[in-house]
Amino acid sequence: MKRKLWKDFSARQRGAVRVLAVVEVVLAFAAWIDLWRRPRELVAGRKAWWAAVIAINLVGPIAYFGFGRTAIDPPARSD
């Protein structure tokens, strides 16, 4: 199978690749910022490990947002 070059893609395919690349970068930066700001107690596992996982294509940030953050307990109500 011959490898496709960028020039071999249609305009629609190039646009789709660009959109996915932007989504991937935005998700990764959002995940890294959230990880940096989140206290260690609210991260499921080691922060260094999650920072490396986030770097894995589109799957890493999705995994972090799905499994890497623990729930924040709402403040107790005093009635």
N, C-alpha and C positions, 0 to 999 in steps of 0.2 A: 504494500500500500504506500503510495507516494504521500509524503508529508506536505500539507498545505501551507503555503506562505500567506502572509497578510494580504498581499495583492490578489490572491486567489479567492478571498472571501467576498461575498456580495456586500453592498452597502448596508443592507439590513443586518447581516451577520456581524459586520464590524460594529454597528451601533449596539447590538446586543452585548457584544464582548465589552465594549466601553462602559455600558450601564452596569454590568455585573462587576467590573473592576472597581467602579466608583462605590458601589454598594459594599463590596468586600473591604475596601479601605476605610470607609466611614464606620462600618460595624467594628472593625478592628480598633480604630482609634477610640470609639465610644466604649468598647470593652476595656481597653487599657486605662482610660481615664476613670471609669467606674472602679476598676480594680485598685488603682492608685489612691482614690479617695475613700474607698470602703475600709472600715476597720478590720483588722486581721480576724477578729472574732466572728465577723459576718461573711467570711469566705470559707467555702467548703474545701479544705485542703490548704496546701502551701501557695502563697501568692506567687512565688518564683515559678512554680510549676504551671500555674494558670497563665502567667505572662508568656511562657513558652507555647502553651496550647493555643492561645489566642493568635499566635503567628501562623497557625496552620490554616491556610486558605480561608474559605468561607465557613468551614465546619468549626474551627476553633472559637470564634466569637459567639456563634450560636450555642456551642456546648457550654461556654462560660455563662452566658445569660440564662441557659436552661438548667444547668447543674452546679455551677460554681458559686452562686450566691445563695446564702441562707436567708430565710425570711426574717424581716425586721419585725419584732414584736411591737404591736401598737401600745402606746402608753396606757397604763391602767386608769380606768375611770374612777373617780371618787365621787359617789353620789351622796 
